[in-house]
Amino acid sequence: MLNIQNNIPLSKHAAFRIGGPAKFFAEVFSIEELEEALQFAKEKSLKFFVLGGGSNVLVSDRGFDGLVIKMKINNLKIDIENSKMEVGSGIPLIKIVRDSIEHDLSGMEWAIGIPGTLGGAVRGNAGAFGGTMGDVIENVKALEASGSFEIKNLSNVQCEFKYRNSAFKNNSNLLIISAILKLQAGNKEKSQKEAEEILNKRAAKQPKGMASAGSFFMNPVVKNSQLIKEFEEEKNVKSKGGKVPAGWLIDRADLRGKKIGGAMISEEHSNFIVNTGNATAEDVIMLTSYIKQQVRDKLGVQLQEEVQYVGF
Ligand SMILES: Cc1cc2nc3c(=O)[nH]c(=O)nc-3n(C[C@H](O)[C@H](O)[C@H](O)COP(=O)(O)OP(=O)(O)OC[C@H]3O[C@@H](n4cnc5c(N)ncnc54)[C@H](O)[C@@H]3O)c2cc1C
């Protein structure tokens, strides 16, 4: 029988450590429990929200006036012969990386250090250091939460992976249950070395010891060719398809370190908004609105959030 709790503080389930309570909260470990939770929401005419690791969300100070379903589906099967892994949506990404390396499979090293679960990573097509989830997904099993809870199998193409986007992001009723990852035969020592290098690079450029939700904004495609040129010259890298890092634009707008209430633009990485200890969701919203307005006014670029808002 599913344990549905009342009035659970979501700040404890969000990497940002911000947010009010969920009216109802349930952890689901199987498809049956997921269906039970959805049925509960349906019968009570409640909104629902699926939470993975909470590493890419900003929860409102009022919390969520419905049912939060925390995905804990945690099946994991490794098919070494075919270099595949079948992974439940609630499995932490770090476990997938570690287990794949342990079994001499290569293809997930780039994801080391990204917090959260498989489900959140698939939905947002998480990526880093040249890799993305879309590159390794063979197919995804999902449950259609509207109607009769039909189970669907989506091929990689049907997942419509794009930069920080997927079919799941465009349809919040399509809930990720598990995925099959297609990796390659690799070498444990080589993969370990690669993963370690990535962790070092992350440690060098990301804020330490402060709660955040990772990069707050997506890297926009910039139309102003002069701005792209300035970015390329300054950083000595080529922009891909006109994309410029949001952090670079925030720096150009001279906003690094800007603070509103307890929310601050990280001194270490300008696309990270950090909770300096007592930030409210309102502080974050005021700061991010200010960033968007300043970047638009000073540079003519519209930033768009990567972080998902909950309960606003
Ligand atoms: C320090 C730090 C560093 C980060 N670095 C990176 C990085 O390098 N690259 C990157 O891409 N991201 C990064 N992130 C952001 C974040 O870790 C990823 O977006 C991650 O994949 C989110 O997974 P999650 O399980 O925590 O999702 P959550 O935050 O729980 O949820 C995010 C969204 O996914 C939805 N969701 C979650 N599970 C499911 C499911 N099973 N079915 C359907 N929808 C679901 C939620 O409803 C929500 O809309 C970073 C975050 C932090 C805090």
Ligand as a Chemical Component Dictionary entry (heavy atoms), coordinates in Angstrom:
data_LIG
# 
_chem_comp.id                   LIG 
_chem_comp.type                 NON-POLYMER 
_chem_comp.pdbx_formal_charge   0 
_chem_comp.three_letter_code    LIG 
# 
loop_
_chem_comp_atom.comp_id 
_chem_comp_atom.atom_id 
_chem_comp_atom.alt_atom_id 
_chem_comp_atom.type_symbol 
_chem_comp_atom.charge 
_chem_comp_atom.model_Cartn_x 
_chem_comp_atom.model_Cartn_y 
_chem_comp_atom.model_Cartn_z 
_chem_comp_atom.pdbx_ordinal 
LIG C1  C1  C 0 25.706 21.424 -8.853  1  
LIG C2  C2  C 0 24.864 21.079 -10.069 2  
LIG C3  C3  C 0 25.499 20.824 -11.270 3  
LIG C4  C4  C 0 24.737 20.506 -12.416 4  
LIG N1  N1  N 0 25.392 20.264 -13.587 5  
LIG C5  C5  C 0 24.660 19.961 -14.690 6  
LIG C6  C6  C 0 25.310 19.676 -15.941 7  
LIG O1  O1  O 0 26.527 19.688 -16.052 8  
LIG N2  N2  N 0 24.532 19.389 -17.004 9  
LIG C7  C7  C 0 23.170 19.339 -16.931 10 
LIG O2  O2  O 0 22.517 19.052 -17.942 11 
LIG N3  N3  N 0 22.534 19.604 -15.776 12 
LIG C8  C8  C 0 23.230 19.901 -14.651 13 
LIG N4  N4  N 0 22.603 20.181 -13.472 14 
LIG C9  C9  C 0 21.133 20.194 -13.431 15 
LIG C10 C10 C 0 20.509 18.863 -12.996 16 
LIG O3  O3  O 0 21.397 18.100 -12.235 17 
LIG C11 C11 C 0 20.067 18.023 -14.179 18 
LIG O4  O4  O 0 19.147 18.748 -14.938 19 
LIG C12 C12 C 0 19.459 16.691 -13.752 20 
LIG O5  O5  O 0 19.387 15.855 -14.867 21 
LIG C13 C13 C 0 18.067 16.829 -13.140 22 
LIG O6  O6  O 0 17.665 15.557 -12.627 23 
LIG P1  P1  P 0 16.747 15.426 -11.346 24 
LIG O7  O7  O 0 16.427 13.997 -11.179 25 
LIG O8  O8  O 0 17.364 16.093 -10.179 26 
LIG O9  O9  O 0 15.462 16.216 -11.814 27 
LIG P2  P2  P 0 14.494 17.109 -10.912 28 
LIG O10 O10 O 0 15.203 18.359 -10.534 29 
LIG O11 O11 O 0 13.908 16.296 -9.833  30 
LIG O12 O12 O 0 13.370 17.446 -11.974 31 
LIG C14 C14 C 0 13.654 18.226 -13.122 32 
LIG C15 C15 C 0 12.480 18.103 -14.098 33 
LIG O13 O13 O 0 12.426 16.752 -14.559 34 
LIG C16 C16 C 0 11.143 16.194 -14.324 35 
LIG N5  N5  N 0 11.300 14.774 -14.030 36 
LIG C17 C17 C 0 12.101 14.188 -13.089 37 
LIG N6  N6  N 0 11.977 12.846 -13.148 38 
LIG C18 C18 C 0 11.074 12.584 -14.131 39 
LIG C19 C19 C 0 10.509 11.386 -14.649 40 
LIG N7  N7  N 0 10.837 10.183 -14.193 41 
LIG N8  N8  N 0 9.594  11.478 -15.659 42 
LIG C20 C20 C 0 9.238  12.693 -16.148 43 
LIG N9  N9  N 0 9.741  13.860 -15.687 44 
LIG C21 C21 C 0 10.652 13.807 -14.690 45 
LIG C22 C22 C 0 10.575 16.989 -13.144 46 
LIG O14 O14 O 0 9.159  16.936 -13.161 47 
LIG C23 C23 C 0 11.136 18.378 -13.424 48 
LIG O15 O15 O 0 10.327 19.069 -14.343 49 
LIG C24 C24 C 0 23.327 20.471 -12.325 50 
LIG C25 C25 C 0 22.702 20.731 -11.090 51 
LIG C26 C26 C 0 23.469 21.024 -9.966  52 
LIG C27 C27 C 0 22.766 21.297 -8.667  53 
# 
loop_
_chem_comp_bond.comp_id 
_chem_comp_bond.atom_id_1 
_chem_comp_bond.atom_id_2 
_chem_comp_bond.value_order 
_chem_comp_bond.pdbx_ordinal 
LIG C1  C2  SING 1  
LIG C2  C3  SING 2  
LIG C2  C26 DOUB 3  
LIG C3  C4  DOUB 4  
LIG C4  N1  SING 5  
LIG C4  C24 SING 6  
LIG N1  C5  DOUB 7  
LIG C5  C6  SING 8  
LIG C5  C8  SING 9  
LIG C6  O1  DOUB 10 
LIG C6  N2  SING 11 
LIG N2  C7  SING 12 
LIG C7  O2  DOUB 13 
LIG C7  N3  SING 14 
LIG N3  C8  DOUB 15 
LIG C8  N4  SING 16 
LIG N4  C9  SING 17 
LIG N4  C24 SING 18 
LIG C9  C10 SING 19 
LIG C10 O3  SING 20 
LIG C10 C11 SING 21 
LIG C11 O4  SING 22 
LIG C11 C12 SING 23 
LIG C12 O5  SING 24 
LIG C12 C13 SING 25 
LIG C13 O6  SING 26 
LIG O6  P1  SING 27 
LIG P1  O7  DOUB 28 
LIG P1  O8  SING 29 
LIG P1  O9  SING 30 
LIG O9  P2  SING 31 
LIG P2  O10 DOUB 32 
LIG P2  O11 SING 33 
LIG P2  O12 SING 34 
LIG O12 C14 SING 35 
LIG C14 C15 SING 36 
LIG C15 O13 SING 37 
LIG C15 C23 SING 38 
LIG O13 C16 SING 39 
LIG C16 N5  SING 40 
LIG C16 C22 SING 41 
LIG N5  C17 SING 42 
LIG N5  C21 SING 43 
LIG C17 N6  DOUB 44 
LIG N6  C18 SING 45 
LIG C18 C19 SING 46 
LIG C18 C21 DOUB 47 
LIG C19 N7  SING 48 
LIG C19 N8  DOUB 49 
LIG N8  C20 SING 50 
LIG C20 N9  DOUB 51 
LIG N9  C21 SING 52 
LIG C22 O14 SING 53 
LIG C22 C23 SING 54 
LIG C23 O15 SING 55 
LIG C24 C25 DOUB 56 
LIG C25 C26 SING 57 
LIG C26 C27 SING 58 
# 
